[in-house]
Amino acid sequence: MADIGFFNGNAEMDATCPIGFYSWSVPENRVYGDEIIADIFGVPYSDLVEGAPIELVIRYIDEGDKQRVAKAIHDAIITGLPYQAKYGLTHPDGRKISVAANGRCLRDVEGVPSIYSGTVTVQSSLDPTVGDPLESHCRAALGIATRRRHTLAARYLSSALNVIGGKKEF
């Protein structure tokens, strides 16, 4: 899984503004996305490779935004007009993420909504600890260590976060 803001190899990208790409087969209710979409929405990348239901992808959108976003997506499916929205998510690891999303629902030859494609761009971290670079780097490293199942590294990083005032426990 990609880690927001940390890319290597062929994944050259501006680390301050990662962009994730997705396509949603509306009739089959299957969302396919890249590693950035997986990381933003807290969905295993393997689920997005196979196609995950939209309900799984949007489950961490903040409650105050979820209905507004769902309505905007629904309107875009019905009208075929472009969709744009900004909203917040609370990632399962506790990160608060602000995103800007856009997309459009394409229709098949009969005019039936078919493929909904778009992008999601991380706007900023809403985490109040973002001002402490040591803590944010330790949190990012802990996320990587946890996903890679490097238990000892995760334990040390969790201890470091406890010492510098972080609340994330391994």
C-alpha positions as CSV (number, residue, x, y, z in Angstrom):
1,M,0.0,0.0,0.0
2,A,1.3,3.5,-0.8
3,D,1.8,5.9,2.0
4,I,0.4,9.3,1.5
5,G,3.3,11.7,0.9
6,F,6.0,9.0,0.6
7,F,6.7,7.7,-2.9
8,N,9.7,6.0,-4.4
9,G,10.8,4.3,-7.6
10,N,8.4,4.9,-10.5
11,A,5.8,6.6,-8.3
12,E,7.3,10.1,-8.8
13,M,4.8,12.6,-7.4
14,D,4.7,15.8,-5.4
15,A,4.6,14.5,-1.9
16,T,2.6,17.5,-0.6
17,C,-0.3,16.8,-2.9
18,P,-0.9,13.1,-3.7
19,I,-3.6,12.4,-6.2
20,G,-5.4,9.1,-6.2
21,F,-7.3,7.7,-9.2
22,Y,-10.4,5.5,-9.2
23,S,-13.1,4.0,-11.5
24,W,-16.4,2.8,-10.2
25,S,-18.5,0.3,-12.2
26,V,-21.9,1.7,-11.2
27,P,-24.0,-1.3,-12.3
28,E,-21.7,-3.8,-10.5
29,N,-21.0,-1.5,-7.6
30,R,-17.3,-2.2,-7.8
31,V,-14.7,0.6,-7.1
32,Y,-11.2,0.1,-8.5
33,G,-8.5,2.4,-7.4
34,D,-4.8,2.9,-7.0
35,E,-2.7,2.7,-3.8
36,I,-3.2,6.3,-3.0
37,I,-7.0,5.8,-3.0
38,A,-6.5,2.7,-0.8
39,D,-4.4,4.7,1.7
40,I,-6.7,7.8,1.8
41,F,-9.8,5.7,2.4
42,G,-8.3,3.1,4.6
43,V,-9.2,0.3,2.2
44,P,-6.8,-2.6,1.6
45,Y,-5.3,-2.1,-1.9
46,S,-6.1,-5.8,-2.7
47,D,-9.8,-5.0,-2.2
48,L,-9.6,-2.2,-4.8
49,V,-7.7,-4.4,-7.2
50,E,-10.6,-6.8,-7.1
51,G,-13.3,-4.1,-6.9
52,A,-14.7,-3.0,-3.6
53,P,-18.3,-1.9,-3.0
54,I,-18.7,1.9,-2.7
55,E,-20.0,1.6,0.8
56,L,-16.6,0.2,1.9
57,V,-14.7,3.0,0.3
58,I,-16.8,5.9,1.7
59,R,-17.3,4.5,5.2
60,Y,-14.7,6.8,6.8
61,I,-16.0,10.1,5.4
62,D,-16.9,12.3,8.3
63,E,-20.5,12.1,9.3
64,G,-21.1,15.8,8.7
65,D,-20.0,15.4,5.1
66,K,-21.2,11.9,4.2
67,Q,-24.8,12.8,3.2
68,R,-23.7,15.9,1.2
69,V,-21.1,13.9,-0.7
70,A,-23.5,11.0,-1.3
71,K,-26.1,13.4,-2.7
72,A,-23.5,15.1,-4.9
73,I,-22.3,11.7,-6.3
74,H,-26.0,10.7,-6.8
75,D,-26.7,13.9,-8.7
76,A,-23.6,13.4,-10.9
77,I,-24.8,9.8,-11.7
78,I,-28.3,11.0,-12.6
79,T,-27.3,14.1,-14.6
80,G,-24.0,13.1,-16.1
81,L,-22.5,16.4,-15.0
82,P,-19.1,16.6,-13.4
83,Y,-18.8,16.2,-9.6
84,Q,-16.6,18.3,-7.3
85,A,-16.5,18.2,-3.5
86,K,-14.3,18.9,-0.6
87,Y,-14.8,16.8,2.5
88,G,-13.0,15.3,5.5
89,L,-12.2,11.7,6.5
90,T,-11.2,10.2,9.7
91,H,-8.7,7.4,8.7
92,P,-8.9,4.2,10.7
93,D,-5.4,5.0,12.1
94,G,-6.8,8.3,13.5
95,R,-5.5,10.7,10.9
96,K,-7.9,13.5,9.9
97,I,-7.6,14.1,6.2
98,S,-9.1,16.8,4.0
99,V,-9.6,15.9,0.4
100,A,-10.9,17.4,-2.8
101,A,-12.6,15.0,-5.2
102,N,-13.9,15.2,-8.7
103,G,-15.4,12.8,-11.1
104,R,-17.9,12.1,-13.8
105,C,-20.3,9.3,-14.5
106,L,-20.0,8.1,-18.1
107,R,-22.9,6.4,-19.9
108,D,-23.1,3.4,-22.1
109,V,-24.5,3.4,-25.6
110,E,-28.0,3.2,-24.3
111,G,-27.5,6.2,-21.9
112,V,-27.4,4.1,-18.8
113,P,-24.9,5.3,-16.1
114,S,-21.9,3.0,-16.4
115,I,-18.4,4.0,-15.3
116,Y,-17.8,6.7,-12.7
117,S,-14.1,7.9,-12.8
118,G,-12.3,10.5,-11.0
119,T,-9.6,11.7,-8.7
120,V,-9.2,12.4,-5.0
121,T,-6.5,14.9,-3.9
122,V,-5.3,15.2,-0.3
123,Q,-5.6,18.9,0.6
124,S,-4.1,18.9,4.1
125,S,-3.8,17.1,7.3
126,L,-6.4,18.2,9.8
127,D,-4.3,16.6,12.6
128,P,-3.3,19.2,15.2
129,T,0.0,17.5,15.6
130,V,1.0,18.3,12.0
131,G,3.0,21.2,13.3
132,D,5.4,18.8,15.1
133,P,7.5,17.3,12.3
134,L,9.1,14.7,14.6
135,E,5.7,13.4,15.7
136,S,4.2,13.4,12.2
137,H,7.2,11.5,10.8
138,C,7.0,9.0,13.6
139,R,3.3,8.5,12.9
140,A,3.9,8.1,9.2
141,A,6.7,5.6,10.0
142,L,4.5,3.7,12.4
143,G,1.8,3.4,9.7
144,I,4.3,2.0,7.3
145,A,5.8,-0.4,9.9
146,T,2.3,-1.6,10.9
147,R,1.2,-2.2,7.3
148,R,4.4,-4.1,6.5
149,R,4.0,-6.1,9.7
150,H,7.4,-5.0,11.1
151,T,6.3,-5.6,14.7
152,L,9.5,-4.6,16.4
153,A,9.9,-1.3,14.5
154,A,6.2,-0.5,15.2
155,R,6.7,-1.1,18.9
156,Y,9.8,1.2,19.0
157,L,7.9,3.9,17.0
158,S,4.9,3.6,19.3
159,S,7.2,4.0,22.3
160,A,8.8,7.1,20.7
161,L,5.4,8.6,20.1
162,N,4.5,8.0,23.8
163,V,7.7,9.8,24.8
164,I,7.0,12.8,22.6
165,G,3.4,13.0,23.6
166,G,1.7,11.0,20.8
167,K,-1.3,9.0,21.7
168,K,-1.0,6.2,19.1
169,E,-0.5,2.8,20.7
170,F,0.7,-0.3,18.9
